[in-house]
Amino acid sequence: MPEPRANLLSRRGILAAGGALGLGAALAACGDDDAKSGGSGKASTSGKSGPWSFKDDRGQTAKADKVPANIVAFTGVAAALFDYGIEVKGVFGPTKTKDGKADVQAGDMDISKLTILGNEYGQFNIEKYAALAPDVLISTMFDDAGTLWYVPAESKDKIAKVGAPSVGISVYDRQMTGPLERMLALAESLGADVTSAKVTKAKKRFEDAAAKLRAAAKANPDIKVLIGSASQDIFYVSGSNLSVDLEYFKALGVNIVEPPAKTLKASGGWFENLSWENVDKYDADIIMMDNRSATIQPADITKGTWKKLPAVKAGQVIPRVTEPIFSYDKCAPILEDLAAAIEKAKKVS
């Protein structure tokens, strides 16, 4: 996900986002075909009329003569909008796994009813995009330069020439509450009823979950949480800065293992690369592992050094939703699950 802005970025940097992780390494193996402010697959039918505008996190205002109906969005954004009753026509980004099932970033969407413009980083079918007659293109941003996530740098100008305005929601160097508020505002502009019982209930659940996590962290200050991601040759340890989820966890008091700043420098501040031989460099009681489909999941890690880690032996390895779906409905469980893990964790480091 994010990236060293220096080279905006290397696929490893970019996909390592969120502090995370080594997605880059995993995706690099797939070949090259292929950015601070606070349903059913059908297009949204908001019932609103008249001109539409939305000022995004780049400070740019997207405008249209009417509320967008033909929406194209990064998969995770589409999934968040779906939770607010706004449906898109096309998506780009991890949507379908190799076995044809919905990717974790697709949330509750029925992917069989979506036009997938690209499923991997670097893939974006411009012909299919134009055929959708898009009213707006929406994505997240993992840098402060306005780079739209999963919109290929080499074809962004051609994509822009299709004529649809774009919207960027920042998920960079801020806390989780920032993009949640912005996504809600975007959904409202597109016609969502943000005062509905469903939305109100989800937001209350999120607020309660945050309080629960704060209480769990306060009651268990010695429980160390390491944020990791696995690729074939490298284990990535994320620092808590830059990633919206980790910055929020830290603000709530979670004791996150922090690699020294100098070791994070090579990745633009996101993560430290470790060989599997050195995977025991940091002590941890809980390990949160990148759940994205392009990374190796804990059950599939065969390295002996991994299996010897105290947290692994104690069964204290939990998923990290590295690229959250920014709806209150999807983010509340993230906080609840971490709180529960901290509450029941044994001190093993």
C-alpha positions as CSV (number, residue, x, y, z in Angstrom):
1,M,0.0,0.0,0.0
2,P,2.2,2.9,0.5
3,E,5.3,3.8,-0.5
4,P,8.5,5.4,-0.6
5,R,7.6,8.5,-2.2
6,A,11.1,8.8,-3.5
7,N,10.4,6.6,-6.4
8,L,6.6,6.7,-6.3
9,L,7.2,4.1,-6.1
10,S,8.7,0.9,-6.3
11,R,6.1,-1.8,-6.3
12,R,7.6,-3.1,-3.1
13,G,7.3,0.3,-1.4
14,I,4.0,1.0,-2.7
15,L,2.5,-2.2,-1.8
16,A,4.0,-2.2,1.5
17,A,1.8,0.3,2.7
18,G,0.3,0.8,5.9
19,G,3.2,0.1,7.4
20,A,3.0,-3.0,6.1
21,L,4.4,-5.0,4.5
22,G,5.9,-6.8,2.1
23,L,3.3,-6.9,-0.4
24,G,5.8,-5.5,-2.7
25,A,7.9,-8.6,-2.8
26,A,4.9,-10.8,-3.3
27,L,3.5,-8.7,-6.1
28,A,6.8,-8.2,-7.8
29,A,6.8,-12.0,-8.4
30,C,3.5,-11.5,-10.3
31,G,5.2,-9.5,-13.0
32,D,4.7,-6.0,-14.3
33,D,1.4,-6.3,-16.2
34,D,0.0,-4.4,-14.9
35,A,-1.9,8.9,-1.3
36,K,-3.6,14.6,5.4
37,S,-7.1,15.6,6.0
38,G,-9.3,14.8,8.1
39,G,-25.5,-5.1,-2.9
40,S,-26.0,-5.7,-6.1
41,G,-23.5,-4.1,-8.2
42,K,-25.9,-1.6,-9.7
43,A,-25.1,2.1,-9.8
44,S,-26.3,4.2,-6.9
45,T,-29.8,5.7,-7.1
46,S,-29.6,8.5,-4.7
47,G,-32.8,10.3,-5.6
48,K,-30.8,13.6,-5.6
49,S,-30.8,15.9,-8.6
50,G,-29.0,18.9,-9.6
51,P,-25.2,19.6,-9.7
52,W,-22.8,17.6,-7.5
53,S,-19.4,18.5,-6.1
54,F,-17.0,17.1,-3.6
55,K,-13.7,18.5,-2.4
56,D,-11.3,15.7,-1.9
57,D,-8.1,15.3,0.2
58,R,-5.9,16.8,-2.5
59,G,-7.9,20.0,-2.2
60,Q,-9.4,19.4,-5.6
61,T,-13.1,19.7,-6.2
62,A,-14.8,17.1,-8.4
63,K,-17.9,18.4,-10.1
64,A,-20.7,17.0,-12.2
65,D,-24.1,18.2,-13.6
66,K,-25.8,15.5,-11.4
67,V,-25.0,13.1,-8.7
68,P,-22.7,10.4,-10.2
69,A,-24.5,7.2,-11.1
70,N,-21.7,5.4,-13.0
71,I,-19.1,5.2,-10.3
72,V,-15.7,3.5,-10.7
73,A,-13.6,3.0,-7.6
74,F,-10.7,1.2,-6.0
75,T,-12.2,-2.1,-4.6
76,G,-11.8,-1.1,-1.0
77,V,-13.5,2.2,-1.6
78,A,-16.3,0.5,-3.5
79,A,-16.8,-1.8,-0.6
80,A,-17.0,1.0,1.9
81,L,-19.5,2.9,-0.2
82,F,-21.5,-0.3,-0.6
83,D,-21.9,-0.4,3.2
84,Y,-23.6,3.0,2.9
85,G,-25.9,1.9,0.1
86,I,-23.9,3.4,-2.7
87,E,-23.1,0.9,-5.5
88,V,-20.5,1.2,-8.2
89,K,-20.3,0.0,-11.8
90,G,-16.6,-0.8,-12.0
91,V,-13.7,-1.6,-9.7
92,F,-9.9,-1.8,-9.9
93,G,-7.6,-3.4,-7.3
94,P,-7.7,-6.8,-5.5
95,T,-11.3,-8.0,-6.2
96,K,-11.1,-11.7,-7.0
97,T,-8.8,-14.4,-5.7
98,K,-7.2,-17.0,-7.8
99,D,-10.0,-19.5,-7.0
100,G,-12.6,-17.0,-8.1
101,K,-13.8,-16.0,-4.7
102,A,-14.2,-12.4,-3.5
103,D,-10.9,-10.8,-2.2
104,V,-11.0,-9.6,1.4
105,Q,-10.9,-6.1,0.1
106,A,-14.2,-6.6,-1.7
107,G,-16.2,-6.7,1.6
108,D,-19.9,-7.6,1.1
109,M,-20.1,-6.7,-2.6
110,D,-21.3,-9.3,-5.1
111,I,-18.2,-9.2,-7.4
112,S,-20.0,-11.2,-10.1
113,K,-22.0,-8.0,-10.8
114,L,-19.0,-5.7,-11.1
115,T,-16.9,-4.8,-14.1
116,I,-13.3,-5.5,-12.9
117,L,-10.9,-3.2,-14.7
118,G,-7.8,-4.7,-13.1
119,N,-7.2,-7.2,-10.3
120,E,-3.5,-6.6,-9.7
121,Y,-1.3,-3.6,-9.3
122,G,-0.5,-2.1,-12.6
123,Q,-3.6,-3.4,-14.3
124,F,-6.4,-1.0,-15.5
125,N,-8.3,-1.7,-18.7
126,I,-8.9,1.8,-20.1
127,E,-11.2,0.5,-22.9
128,K,-13.6,-1.2,-20.3
129,Y,-13.4,2.0,-18.2
130,A,-14.4,4.2,-21.1
131,A,-17.2,1.8,-22.0
132,L,-18.7,2.3,-18.5
133,A,-19.2,6.0,-19.3
134,P,-17.9,6.8,-15.8
135,D,-19.2,9.9,-13.9
136,V,-16.4,9.8,-11.3
137,L,-13.3,7.7,-10.4
138,I,-12.5,7.3,-6.7
139,S,-9.5,5.9,-4.9
140,T,-7.5,6.2,-1.7
141,M,-4.0,7.9,-1.4
142,F,-1.0,6.6,0.4
143,D,1.2,9.6,0.0
144,D,1.0,13.4,0.3
145,A,1.5,13.9,-3.4
146,G,-2.0,13.0,-4.5
147,T,-1.2,9.6,-6.0
148,L,-4.4,7.7,-6.6
149,W,-3.9,4.1,-5.3
150,Y,-3.9,1.4,-8.0
151,V,-4.2,3.9,-10.8
152,P,-1.1,3.1,-12.9
153,A,1.3,5.9,-13.2
154,E,2.1,5.0,-16.8
155,S,-1.6,5.2,-17.9
156,K,-3.0,7.8,-15.5
157,D,-3.1,10.5,-18.2
158,K,-5.0,8.3,-20.6
159,I,-7.4,7.4,-17.9
160,A,-7.9,11.1,-17.1
161,K,-8.7,11.8,-20.8
162,V,-11.8,9.7,-20.5
163,G,-13.2,12.7,-18.9
164,A,-14.5,11.6,-15.5
165,P,-13.4,13.7,-12.5
166,S,-11.5,11.9,-9.8
167,V,-11.7,11.9,-6.0
168,G,-8.9,10.9,-3.7
169,I,-9.4,10.0,0.0
170,S,-6.2,10.2,2.1
171,V,-5.2,7.1,4.1
172,Y,-1.7,8.4,4.8
173,D,-0.2,9.6,8.0
174,R,-3.4,10.1,10.0
175,Q,-5.6,8.1,12.3
176,M,-8.3,5.8,11.2
177,T,-11.0,8.2,12.2
178,G,-9.9,10.6,9.5
179,P,-10.7,8.5,6.4
180,L,-13.8,7.1,8.1
181,E,-15.2,10.6,8.4
182,R,-14.2,11.5,4.9
183,M,-15.7,8.3,3.4
184,L,-18.9,9.0,5.2
185,A,-19.0,12.5,3.8
186,L,-18.3,11.2,0.3
187,A,-21.1,8.6,0.6
188,E,-23.5,11.3,1.8
189,S,-22.6,13.5,-1.2
190,L,-23.4,10.5,-3.4
191,G,-26.9,10.1,-1.9
192,A,-26.4,7.9,1.2
193,D,-28.6,8.4,4.2
194,V,-26.0,8.8,6.8
195,T,-28.6,9.3,9.5
196,S,-30.1,5.9,9.0
197,A,-30.4,3.4,11.9
198,K,-27.9,1.1,10.2
199,V,-25.2,3.8,9.9
200,T,-25.9,5.2,13.4
201,K,-25.7,1.8,14.9
202,A,-22.4,1.0,13.1
203,K,-20.8,4.3,14.2
204,K,-21.9,3.6,17.8
205,R,-20.4,0.2,17.6
206,F,-17.1,1.6,16.3
207,E,-17.0,4.2,19.2
208,D,-17.7,1.5,21.7
209,A,-15.0,-0.7,20.2
210,A,-12.4,2.1,20.4
211,A,-13.3,2.5,24.1
212,K,-12.9,-1.2,24.6
213,L,-9.5,-1.3,22.9
214,R,-8.3,1.7,25.0
215,A,-9.4,-0.1,28.1
216,A,-7.7,-3.3,27.1
217,A,-4.4,-1.6,26.3
218,K,-4.5,0.3,29.6
219,A,-5.1,-2.8,31.6
220,N,-2.4,-4.8,29.7
221,P,0.4,-2.2,29.0
222,D,3.2,-4.8,28.9
223,I,1.6,-6.8,26.0
224,K,3.7,-6.0,22.9
225,V,2.1,-6.2,19.5
226,L,4.3,-6.7,16.4
227,I,2.9,-5.8,13.0
228,G,4.2,-8.2,10.3
229,S,3.8,-9.3,6.7
230,A,5.3,-12.3,5.0
231,S,6.8,-12.9,1.6
232,Q,8.9,-15.8,0.4
233,D,12.2,-14.3,1.3
234,I,11.4,-11.4,3.6
235,F,9.5,-10.8,6.8
236,Y,8.4,-7.2,7.1
237,V,7.9,-5.4,10.4
238,S,5.9,-2.2,10.3
239,G,6.4,0.9,12.3
240,S,3.3,2.6,13.6
241,N,3.8,5.9,11.8
242,L,2.1,6.6,8.5
243,S,-0.5,3.8,8.6
244,V,-4.0,4.9,9.7
245,D,-4.8,1.8,11.6
246,L,-1.5,1.6,13.5
247,E,-1.5,5.3,14.3
248,Y,-5.0,4.9,15.8
249,F,-4.0,1.8,17.8
250,K,-1.1,3.7,19.2
251,A,-3.3,6.7,20.1
252,L,-5.5,4.3,22.0
253,G,-2.5,3.0,24.0
254,V,-1.6,-0.2,22.2
255,N,2.1,-1.1,22.8
256,I,3.3,-1.6,19.3
257,V,6.8,-2.9,18.6
258,E,8.7,0.0,16.8
259,P,11.7,-0.7,14.5
260,P,14.2,2.2,14.8
261,A,13.7,5.0,12.4
262,K,16.9,4.4,10.6
263,T,15.8,0.8,9.7
264,L,12.5,2.2,8.3
265,K,14.2,4.8,6.1
266,A,14.7,2.6,3.1
267,S,11.0,2.0,2.8
268,G,10.1,5.6,3.2
269,G,9.2,5.1,6.8
270,W,6.8,2.2,6.5
271,F,8.6,-1.0,7.5
272,E,11.9,-2.9,8.1
273,N,13.0,-5.9,6.0
274,L,14.1,-8.9,7.9
275,S,15.5,-12.2,6.6
276,W,13.6,-15.2,7.9
277,E,16.8,-16.1,9.9
278,N,16.4,-12.8,11.8
279,V,12.6,-13.0,12.3
280,D,13.2,-13.2,16.1
281,K,14.9,-9.8,16.2
282,Y,12.0,-8.2,18.1
283,D,10.2,-9.6,21.2
284,A,6.4,-9.7,20.8
285,D,3.5,-11.2,22.7
286,I,1.0,-10.8,19.8
287,I,1.8,-10.8,16.1
288,M,-0.6,-9.1,13.7
289,M,-0.1,-10.5,10.2
290,D,-1.1,-8.8,6.9
291,N,-4.3,-10.4,5.7
292,R,-4.1,-9.3,2.0
293,S,-4.3,-12.0,-0.6
294,A,-0.9,-11.2,-2.1
295,T,1.0,-12.0,1.2
296,I,1.8,-15.4,2.7
297,Q,-0.7,-16.2,5.5
298,P,0.5,-17.6,8.8
299,A,-0.9,-21.1,8.2
300,D,1.3,-21.3,5.1
301,I,4.6,-20.2,6.6
302,T,6.9,-23.2,6.9
303,K,10.0,-21.4,8.1
304,G,11.4,-23.0,11.3
305,T,12.4,-19.7,12.8
306,W,8.8,-18.5,12.5
307,K,7.4,-21.6,14.3
308,K,9.8,-21.0,17.2
309,L,8.6,-17.5,17.9
310,P,7.0,-17.4,21.4
311,A,3.9,-15.6,20.1
312,V,3.5,-18.2,17.4
313,K,4.0,-21.1,19.8
314,A,1.4,-19.5,22.1
315,G,-1.1,-19.2,19.3
316,Q,-1.1,-15.4,19.6
317,V,-1.1,-14.6,15.9
318,I,-4.0,-12.6,14.6
319,P,-4.9,-11.0,11.2
320,R,-4.2,-7.5,10.4
321,V,-6.6,-5.8,8.1
322,T,-3.8,-3.9,6.4
323,E,-6.1,-2.0,4.0
324,P,-9.3,-1.4,5.9
325,I,-12.6,-0.9,4.3
326,F,-13.4,2.5,5.6
327,S,-16.9,2.1,6.8
328,Y,-17.8,2.0,10.5
329,D,-19.3,-1.4,9.9
330,K,-16.1,-2.9,8.8
331,C,-13.7,-1.0,11.1
332,A,-15.5,-1.7,14.4
333,P,-14.6,-5.4,14.3
334,I,-10.9,-4.6,13.7
335,L,-10.8,-2.8,17.1
336,E,-12.9,-5.4,18.8
337,D,-10.7,-8.2,17.7
338,L,-7.5,-6.5,18.8
339,A,-9.0,-5.6,22.1
340,A,-10.0,-9.3,22.7
341,A,-6.6,-10.5,21.7
342,I,-4.9,-8.1,24.1
343,E,-7.3,-9.0,26.9
344,K,-6.6,-12.7,26.7
345,A,-2.9,-12.7,25.6
346,K,-0.3,-14.3,27.8
347,K,3.0,-12.5,28.4
348,V,5.5,-14.6,26.4
349,S,8.2,-12.1,25.4
